[in-house]
Amino acid sequence: MAVDFVVESDRTQLSEIVQRVRDGRLRTNIGNIATLDDAVAALNPTERISGKTIIRVRP
């Protein structure tokens, strides 16, 4: 069974999320930041990493 859905961004809600991050009421859980060149290795780690992996596209 497959379920298709579309997510439409809401500027008001996105602004609220930004404000919560700036106020410290919402924290991100970033475990690793890697360059695009290192993306394959970063997304296939040999050890468990707590948090999300971020791939940096621009230097």
VOMIMI-971695 format. One record per atom (N, C-alpha, C): residue in three letters; atom name; x, y, z. Coordinates in pm, 1 decimal. Atoms other than C-alpha are relative to their C-alpha. Layout:
REM residues N
+-----+----+----------+----------+----------+
!  aa ! at !        u !        v !        w !
+-----+----+----------+----------+----------+
! ALA ! CA !        X !        Y !        Z !
...
+-----+----+----------+----------+----------+
//
This chain:
REM residues 59
+-----+----+----------+----------+----------+
!  aa ! at !        u !        v !        w !
+-----+----+----------+----------+----------+
! MET !  N !     84.4 !   -117.6 !      0.0 !
! MET ! CA !      0.0 !      0.0 !      0.0 !
! MET !  C !     88.7 !    123.5 !      0.0 !
! ALA !  N !    -74.6 !   -125.0 !      7.3 !
! ALA ! CA !    131.9 !    343.5 !    -90.8 !
! ALA !  C !    -93.5 !    116.7 !     28.7 !
! VAL !  N !     78.0 !   -119.3 !    -29.5 !
! VAL ! CA !     12.9 !    677.7 !     37.2 !
! VAL !  C !     77.7 !    120.0 !    -50.9 !
! ASP !  N !    -61.6 !   -121.4 !     51.3 !
! ASP ! CA !     92.5 !    994.0 !   -153.8 !
! ASP !  C !    -56.6 !    119.6 !     74.5 !
! PHE !  N !     48.4 !   -121.1 !    -63.8 !
! PHE ! CA !     72.0 !   1332.1 !     11.5 !
! PHE !  C !     86.9 !    117.9 !    -41.9 !
! VAL !  N !    -69.5 !   -123.3 !     34.5 !
! VAL ! CA !    173.2 !   1690.7 !    -53.9 !
! VAL !  C !      4.3 !     87.3 !    123.8 !
! VAL !  N !    -14.7 !    -90.1 !   -114.0 !
! VAL ! CA !    308.6 !   1923.3 !    211.4 !
! VAL !  C !     14.3 !    141.6 !    -54.0 !
! GLU !  N !     -7.4 !   -139.5 !     39.3 !
! GLU ! CA !    243.5 !   2291.1 !    162.4 !
! GLU !  C !     51.2 !     80.4 !    117.8 !
! SER !  N !    -56.8 !    -78.9 !   -109.1 !
! SER ! CA !    458.9 !   2524.4 !    366.3 !
! SER !  C !    -89.6 !    119.5 !     31.0 !
! ASP !  N !     79.3 !   -111.9 !    -48.8 !
! ASP ! CA !    286.3 !   2789.8 !    572.4 !
! ASP !  C !     97.3 !    101.9 !     58.2 !
! ARG !  N !    -97.0 !   -102.7 !    -40.9 !
! ARG ! CA !    488.1 !   3110.4 !    609.9 !
! ARG !  C !    -13.4 !     36.0 !    147.6 !
! THR !  N !     22.4 !    -34.8 !   -140.3 !
! THR ! CA !    331.1 !   3189.2 !    948.7 !
! THR !  C !     58.6 !   -105.5 !     92.3 !
! GLN !  N !    -52.9 !    107.4 !    -84.3 !
! GLN ! CA !    417.9 !   2849.3 !   1094.5 !
! GLN !  C !    151.3 !     -9.0 !     -9.8 !
! LEU !  N !   -145.5 !      3.0 !     14.9 !
! LEU ! CA !    769.9 !   2857.5 !    949.8 !
! LEU !  C !     65.1 !    114.4 !     77.9 !
! SER !  N !    -51.6 !   -114.2 !    -76.7 !
! SER ! CA !    823.1 !   3202.5 !   1103.9 !
! SER !  C !     -1.6 !    -29.1 !    149.4 !
! GLU !  N !      9.0 !     38.1 !   -141.1 !
! GLU ! CA !    708.9 !   3065.6 !   1440.6 !
! GLU !  C !    112.2 !    -95.7 !     38.0 !
! ILE !  N !   -110.2 !     93.1 !    -27.4 !
! ILE ! CA !    962.8 !   2782.7 !   1418.5 !
! ILE !  C !    131.8 !     75.3 !      9.1 !
! VAL !  N !   -122.8 !    -80.8 !     -3.1 !
! VAL ! CA !   1240.7 !   3031.5 !   1338.6 !
! VAL !  C !      9.5 !     77.2 !    130.3 !
! GLN !  N !     -0.6 !    -77.6 !   -123.7 !
! GLN ! CA !   1141.4 !   3247.6 !   1635.0 !
! GLN !  C !     27.9 !    -88.7 !    121.0 !
! ARG !  N !    -24.8 !     91.9 !   -111.5 !
! ARG ! CA !   1139.2 !   2946.9 !   1869.8 !
! ARG !  C !    146.9 !    -40.9 !      6.5 !
! VAL !  N !   -142.9 !     34.0 !      2.2 !
! VAL ! CA !   1490.8 !   2849.4 !   1759.8 !
! VAL !  C !     81.3 !    117.0 !     53.3 !
! ARG !  N !    -72.9 !   -119.7 !    -44.5 !
! ARG ! CA !   1614.5 !   3205.9 !   1811.5 !
! ARG !  C !    -17.3 !     25.2 !    149.0 !
! ASP !  N !     26.7 !    -20.3 !   -142.5 !
! ASP ! CA !   1451.7 !   3222.8 !   2156.0 !
! ASP !  C !     55.6 !   -111.0 !     87.8 !
! GLY !  N !    -51.7 !    112.1 !    -77.7 !
! GLY ! CA !   1604.6 !   2890.2 !   2260.7 !
! GLY !  C !   -108.9 !    -94.5 !     48.2 !
! ARG !  N !    109.9 !     87.5 !    -40.1 !
! ARG ! CA !   1263.1 !   2724.6 !   2299.7 !
! ARG !  C !     -4.9 !   -126.9 !    -84.2 !
! LEU !  N !     -6.0 !    115.8 !     87.2 !
! LEU ! CA !   1341.5 !   2479.2 !   2019.8 !
! LEU !  C !    145.8 !    -22.2 !    -36.5 !
! ARG !  N !   -140.4 !     30.3 !     27.3 !
! ARG ! CA !   1676.6 !   2307.6 !   1982.7 !
! ARG !  C !      9.8 !   -105.5 !   -108.7 !
! THR !  N !    -24.1 !     99.6 !    103.6 !
! THR ! CA !   1812.2 !   2115.6 !   1690.4 !
! THR !  C !     89.5 !   -109.2 !     55.3 !
! ASN !  N !    -81.2 !    113.3 !    -43.0 !
! ASN ! CA !   1975.3 !   1776.0 !   1730.8 !
! ASN !  C !     91.9 !    -39.0 !   -115.8 !
! ILE !  N !    -94.2 !     22.9 !    108.9 !
! ILE ! CA !   2270.4 !   1789.6 !   1489.8 !
! ILE !  C !    114.4 !    -86.0 !     51.1 !
! GLY !  N !   -105.1 !     92.5 !    -41.8 !
! GLY ! CA !   2509.7 !   1497.4 !   1516.4 !
! GLY !  C !    126.9 !     15.1 !    -79.8 !
! ASN !  N !   -116.3 !     -6.1 !     86.4 !
! ASN ! CA !   2741.1 !   1551.3 !   1221.0 !
! ASN !  C !    -29.7 !     97.1 !   -113.2 !
! ILE !  N !      9.5 !    -88.5 !    115.8 !
! ILE ! CA !   2801.9 !   1817.5 !    954.9 !
! ILE !  C !    112.6 !    -39.5 !    -93.7 !
! ALA !  N !    -99.0 !     44.6 !     96.6 !
! ALA ! CA !   2977.8 !   1701.3 !    639.3 !
! ALA !  C !    -13.0 !     80.0 !   -128.7 !
! THR !  N !      3.8 !    -65.7 !    130.0 !
! THR ! CA !   3069.4 !   1853.1 !    304.0 !
! THR !  C !    -65.3 !    -93.7 !   -100.8 !
! LEU !  N !     61.6 !     80.2 !    104.5 !
! LEU ! CA !   2906.6 !   1731.9 !    -15.6 !
! LEU !  C !     95.0 !   -110.3 !    -47.1 !
! ASP !  N !    -99.1 !    100.6 !     40.2 !
! ASP ! CA !   3229.9 !   1550.6 !   -104.3 !
! ASP !  C !      3.9 !   -118.7 !     95.8 !
! ASP !  N !     -4.0 !    105.0 !   -102.3 !
! ASP ! CA !   3207.3 !   1349.5 !    219.5 !
! ASP !  C !   -138.2 !    -56.3 !     32.5 !
! ALA !  N !    137.5 !     36.9 !    -30.4 !
! ALA ! CA !   2831.7 !   1287.7 !    200.9 !
! ALA !  C !    -21.8 !   -151.0 !      8.9 !
! VAL !  N !     22.5 !    144.7 !     -0.2 !
! VAL ! CA !   2845.0 !    915.5 !    119.5 !
! VAL !  C !     51.7 !    -60.9 !    129.7 !
! ALA !  N !    -56.8 !     53.1 !   -124.0 !
! ALA ! CA !   3073.3 !    838.8 !    413.5 !
! ALA !  C !    -79.5 !     47.6 !    121.2 !
! ALA !  N !     74.6 !    -55.0 !   -113.5 !
! ALA ! CA !   2874.2 !   1066.3 !    645.8 !
! ALA !  C !   -135.5 !    -68.2 !     16.2 !
! LEU !  N !    131.7 !     62.5 !     -6.8 !
! LEU ! CA !   2545.6 !    896.2 !    557.6 !
! LEU !  C !      7.3 !   -150.8 !     21.0 !
! ASN !  N !    -21.9 !    142.3 !    -26.7 !
! ASN ! CA !   2695.4 !    547.4 !    601.6 !
! ASN !  C !    108.6 !    -15.2 !    106.3 !
! PRO !  N !   -104.1 !      1.3 !   -103.6 !
! PRO ! CA !   2882.2 !    579.7 !    933.3 !
! PRO !  C !     32.0 !   -142.1 !     47.5 !
! THR !  N !    -40.8 !    129.2 !    -54.6 !
! THR ! CA !   3077.3 !    291.4 !   1083.3 !
! THR !  C !    -40.7 !    -13.2 !    145.6 !
! GLU !  N !     45.5 !      2.3 !   -138.9 !
! GLU ! CA !   2962.3 !    386.8 !   1432.4 !
! GLU !  C !   -128.2 !     81.7 !     12.0 !
! ARG !  N !    127.4 !    -69.1 !    -20.3 !
! ARG ! CA !   2630.9 !    512.0 !   1568.3 !
! ARG !  C !     25.7 !    143.5 !     45.1 !
! ILE !  N !    -12.3 !   -141.9 !    -32.2 !
! ILE ! CA !   2599.3 !    889.8 !   1581.4 !
! ILE !  C !   -136.3 !     50.0 !     46.3 !
! SER !  N !    123.5 !    -56.4 !    -51.7 !
! SER ! CA !   2337.9 !   1064.2 !   1791.4 !
! SER !  C !    -28.0 !    131.5 !    -71.6 !
! GLY !  N !     37.4 !   -123.8 !     68.4 !
! GLY ! CA !   2153.3 !   1337.0 !   1601.0 !
! GLY !  C !     -6.7 !    -16.9 !   -149.6 !
! LYS !  N !     16.6 !     -0.6 !    144.2 !
! LYS ! CA !   2090.3 !   1425.7 !   1240.4 !
! LYS !  C !    130.0 !     35.3 !    -70.3 !
! THR !  N !   -116.2 !    -32.0 !     82.1 !
! THR ! CA !   2354.1 !   1440.7 !    968.4 !
! THR !  C !    -39.6 !    109.2 !    -97.6 !
! ILE !  N !     22.8 !   -113.5 !     87.9 !
! ILE ! CA !   2369.1 !   1770.1 !    779.1 !
! ILE !  C !    106.6 !     -2.6 !   -108.4 !
! ILE !  N !    -93.9 !     -6.6 !    111.3 !
! ILE ! CA !   2526.7 !   1783.6 !    432.6 !
! ILE !  C !      7.9 !    146.3 !    -43.5 !
! ARG !  N !    -23.1 !   -140.3 !     36.9 !
! ARG ! CA !   2677.7 !   2125.4 !    361.8 !
! ARG !  C !     30.9 !      4.4 !   -149.1 !
! VAL !  N !    -16.9 !     -6.8 !    144.5 !
! VAL ! CA !   2641.3 !   2206.5 !     -7.2 !
! VAL !  C !     93.9 !    113.9 !    -37.6 !
! ARG !  N !    -86.9 !   -116.2 !     28.2 !
! ARG ! CA !   2812.4 !   2544.4 !     -2.9 !
! ARG !  C !    110.2 !      8.7 !    105.2 !
! PRO !  N !   -109.8 !    -13.6 !    -99.5 !
! PRO ! CA !   3147.9 !   2615.7 !    160.0 !
! PRO !  C !    -25.6 !    108.7 !    101.7 !
+-----+----+----------+----------+----------+
//
